[in-house]
């Protein structure tokens, strides 16, 4: 099975969640899902990790003991000679190669990492949603002409999905140049086909529902049916995917920064940039790389755990 087929099948499977409108107990799908999430250890762990990360990103710059850019202890570090300062009372995580406090840089860098992840996800979500709505509406209510439009849009989407996500992001970033904005746009572009195909599939799953057929029989305009009936009932899997995409966005943004395509100002702390700077000194001071790497991994894991728990809570076949 090709990479495109695997990714497309996973997206289409998530879109099928909209076909489940009620649980066996008669409660709404979301009410039942929330009940299951409250009892899910995976969801609780993911939510705790995300909560801690968000709190650190918000209050980090105010509680950081030192300036993240101040080279206060520059005279104690001799990177060329392999002499570094590790953990100690006044520097909990030690110092980097320029004598800056690593603990302060980790706290402040969390905000940059969260900003890049959230903005990237929102770019993909908004543009992908627009494309998905156009494609889904055309396929559902557009007749033969609409089906042709849907086919063209989906072939373009499949072309983007067939490319490795990191390769596509690197290509976009290389064309636009080195900057933090470039990273956010590049990672956002990667997310566009995912949200577009997901929302389109979700709308198709709703297209044959009884309430849609009833609206057609009453003579309600197609535009109103799409915006007030089909679209609101197609958003459940999109919310799940947004959570999962945050994990992907954080990892890919860190990868772009690691490759030197991120913020051109290395003084501004961001976990991907910190990881890139630390690679030169890994043999002498591996902890410089370990702190941002562990931060990225744990944060991405938190979003993944919560997203997977939401997906399982919404999907009866996965709940067992």
C-alpha positions in Angstrom: 0.0 0.0 0.0 1.4 3.4 -1.0 2.0 6.3 1.4 -0.8 8.3 -0.3 -3.2 5.4 0.1 -2.4 4.9 3.8 -2.7 8.6 4.6 -5.9 9.0 2.5 -7.5 5.9 4.1 -6.7 7.2 7.6 -8.3 10.6 6.8 -11.3 9.0 5.2 -11.8 6.7 8.2 -11.8 9.7 10.5 -14.3 11.5 8.3 -16.7 8.5 8.8 -17.1 9.5 12.4 -19.9 12.0 11.3 -22.1 9.0 10.4 -22.4 8.2 14.1 -25.0 10.7 15.4 -26.2 8.9 18.5 -24.8 6.4 21.0 -26.7 3.3 22.0 -27.9 5.0 25.2 -29.5 7.8 23.3 -27.1 10.5 24.4 -25.5 12.8 21.9 -22.3 11.7 20.3 -20.2 14.5 21.9 -21.8 14.0 25.3 -20.9 10.3 25.2 -17.4 11.1 23.9 -16.8 13.5 26.7 -17.9 10.9 29.2 -15.4 8.4 27.7 -12.6 11.0 27.7 -13.1 11.7 31.4 -12.5 8.0 32.0 -9.6 7.6 29.6 -6.1 7.6 31.2 -4.6 8.4 27.8 -6.8 11.5 27.5 -6.0 12.6 31.0 -2.3 12.3 30.6 -2.4 14.1 27.3 -4.5 16.9 28.8 -2.1 17.3 31.7 0.9 17.5 29.5 -0.8 20.0 27.2 -1.9 22.1 30.2 1.6 22.2 31.7 3.0 23.2 28.3 0.5 26.0 27.8 1.0 27.4 31.3 4.8 27.3 30.7 4.3 29.1 27.4 2.1 31.8 29.0 4.0 32.5 32.2 7.5 31.4 31.2 8.8 34.9 30.2 7.7 36.3 33.6 9.0 33.5 35.8 12.3 32.9 34.0 15.0 33.7 36.6 17.3 35.3 34.0 17.1 37.0 30.6 17.2 34.3 28.0 19.5 36.4 25.8 22.0 37.7 28.4 25.4 36.1 28.2 25.9 36.6 32.0 28.3 33.7 32.5 30.2 34.0 29.2 33.5 33.9 30.9 32.8 30.5 32.5 32.2 28.6 29.2 34.9 27.7 26.7 33.0 25.9 24.0 36.0 25.5 21.7 37.8 23.7 24.5 34.9 21.6 25.4 34.4 23.2 28.8 30.8 23.7 29.8 28.9 24.5 33.0 26.3 21.8 33.9 23.5 21.9 36.5 24.1 23.9 39.6 22.2 26.0 42.2 21.9 29.2 40.2 21.5 27.5 36.8 19.2 24.5 37.1 19.8 23.3 33.5 23.3 24.6 33.2 24.6 27.1 30.6 24.7 27.0 26.8 27.8 27.6 24.6 27.4 31.4 25.0 27.0 31.4 28.8 23.2 31.8 28.8 20.9 30.2 31.3 19.3 27.1 29.7 16.4 26.9 32.1 15.4 30.5 31.3 15.7 29.8 27.5 13.6 26.7 27.8 10.8 28.6 29.6 10.8 31.4 27.1 11.3 29.1 24.1 8.0 27.3 25.0 6.0 30.3 23.9 7.7 30.5 20.5 7.2 26.7 20.0 3.5 27.0 20.9 3.0 30.0 18.7 4.5 28.3 15.7 2.5 25.2 16.3 -0.8 26.9 16.8 -0.5 29.4 13.9 0.7 26.7 11.5 -2.3 24.5 12.5 -4.7 27.4 12.0 -3.3 28.2 8.6 -3.8 24.6 7.5 -7.3 24.5 9.2 -8.7 27.7 7.7 -7.5 27.2 4.2 -8.1 23.5 4.2 -11.6 24.0 5.5 -12.4 26.5 2.7 -11.1 24.0 0.1 -12.9 21.1 1.8 -16.2 23.0 2.0 -16.0 24.0 -1.7 -15.2 20.4 -2.7 -17.8 18.8 -0.4 -20.6 21.2 -1.3 -19.8 20.7 -5.0 -19.8 16.9 -4.7 -22.9 16.7 -2.5 -25.2 19.3 -4.1 -23.5 20.5 -7.3 -24.7 17.8 -9.7 -22.4 16.8 -12.6 -20.6 20.1 -12.8 -20.0 20.0 -9.1 -18.6 16.5 -9.3 -16.1 17.6 -11.9 -15.0 20.5 -9.7 -14.7 18.1 -6.7 -12.6 15.7 -8.8 -10.1 18.4 -9.8 -9.8 19.7 -6.2 -9.3 16.2 -4.9 -6.6 15.3 -7.5 -4.6 18.4 -6.4 -5.1 17.4 -2.8 -4.0 13.9 -3.5 -0.9 15.2 -5.2 0.0 17.2 -2.1 -0.7 14.2 0.1 1.6 12.0 -2.0 4.6 14.2 -1.1 6.4 13.5 2.2 5.2 16.3 4.6 8.7 17.3 5.7 9.9 17.5 2.1 7.0 19.7 1.1 7.6 21.9 4.1 11.3 22.3 3.4 10.5 23.1 -0.3 8.1 25.9 0.7 10.5 27.2 3.3 13.4 27.2 0.9 11.5 29.2 -1.6 10.2 31.8 0.9 13.5 32.3 2.8 14.6 32.0 6.4 12.2 33.5 8.9 9.7 32.4 11.7 6.8 33.4 9.4 8.2 31.1 6.7 8.2 28.2 9.1 4.6 28.8 10.1 3.4 29.1 6.5 5.5 26.1 5.3 4.1 23.8 8.1 0.6 25.2 7.5 0.7 24.4 3.8 1.5 20.8 4.7 -1.7 20.6 6.8 -4.0 22.1 4.1 -4.7 18.8 2.1 -5.3 16.9 5.3 -8.1 19.2 6.5 -9.5 19.6 3.0 -9.9 15.9 2.4 -11.1 15.3 5.9 -13.9 17.9 5.8 -14.9 17.0 2.3 -15.2 13.3 3.3 -17.1 14.3 6.4 -19.6 16.4 4.3 -20.1 13.5 1.9 -20.9 11.2 4.8 -23.6 13.7 5.8 -24.9 14.3 2.3 -27.3 11.4 2.3 -28.6 11.9 5.8 -32.4 12.2 6.3 -32.3 15.8 7.5 -30.5 16.8 4.2 -33.1 15.0 2.1 -35.8 16.6 4.1 -34.3 20.1 3.6 -34.1 19.4 -0.2 -37.7 18.3 -0.2 -38.7 21.5 1.5 -37.0 23.6 -1.2 -34.3 25.1 1.0 -31.5 26.7 -1.0 -28.4 24.5 -1.4 -26.1 27.2 0.0 -28.2 27.3 3.2 -28.3 23.5 3.5 -24.5 23.4 3.3 -23.8 26.2 5.8 -26.6 25.5 8.3 -27.1 21.7 8.1 -24.2 19.8 6.6 -21.2 21.8 7.7 -22.0 22.0 11.5 -22.6 18.3 11.6 -19.3 17.6 9.8 -16.9 19.3 12.2 -16.4 16.5 14.8 -13.5 14.8 13.0 -11.9 18.2 12.1 -11.6 19.0 15.8 -9.9 15.7 16.4 -7.5 16.3 13.5 -6.7 19.8 14.7 -5.4 18.3 18.0 -3.3 15.7 16.2 -2.1 18.3 13.7 -0.7 20.4 16.6 1.7 17.6 17.4 2.8 17.3 13.8 3.2 21.0 13.4 5.4 21.3 16.5 7.7 18.5 15.3 7.9 19.8 11.7 8.5 23.4 12.8 11.3 22.1 15.1 12.7 20.2 12.2 12.7 23.2 9.9 14.4 25.3 12.6 16.9 22.5 13.1 17.7 22.6 9.4 18.4 26.4 9.6 15.2 27.5 8.0 13.7 29.1 11.1 14.1 32.4 12.9 17.4 34.0 11.6 18.0 35.5 15.0 19.6 32.7 17.1 19.4 34.8 20.2 15.6 34.4 20.3 15.0 31.1 22.1 12.9 28.4 20.3 13.3 24.7 21.0 14.1 23.8 17.4 16.7 26.5 17.1 18.2 25.5 20.5 18.4 21.9 19.3 20.2 23.0 16.1 22.7 25.1 18.1 23.4 22.2 20.5 24.4 19.7 17.8 27.9 21.1 17.5 28.6 20.5 21.1 26.8 17.2 21.6 30.0 15.2 22.4 31.0 17.5 25.2 27.6 18.7 26.5 24.8 16.4 25.4 22.3 17.9 27.8 22.2 21.1 25.7 20.4 19.0 23.1 18.5 16.8 25.5 16.5 19.5 27.1 14.8 20.9 23.9 14.6 17.5 22.4 12.7 16.1 25.4 10.5 19.2 25.5 9.5 18.7 21.9 8.9 15.0 22.3 6.8 15.3 25.5 4.7 18.1 24.1 4.0 16.3 20.8 3.2 13.2 22.7 0.7 15.1 24.8 -1.2 16.4 21.8 -1.1 12.9 20.2 -2.4 11.2 23.2 -5.3 13.6 23.6 -6.1 13.4 19.8 -6.0 9.7 19.7 -8.2 9.5 22.8 -10.7 11.8 21.2 -10.7 9.7 18.0 -11.3 6.5 19.9 -14.1 8.2 22.0 -15.9 9.2 18.9 -15.4 5.9 16.9 -17.5 2.9 18.2 -15.3 0.5 16.1 -12.2 1.7 17.9 -13.9 1.7 21.3 -14.6 -2.0 21.1 
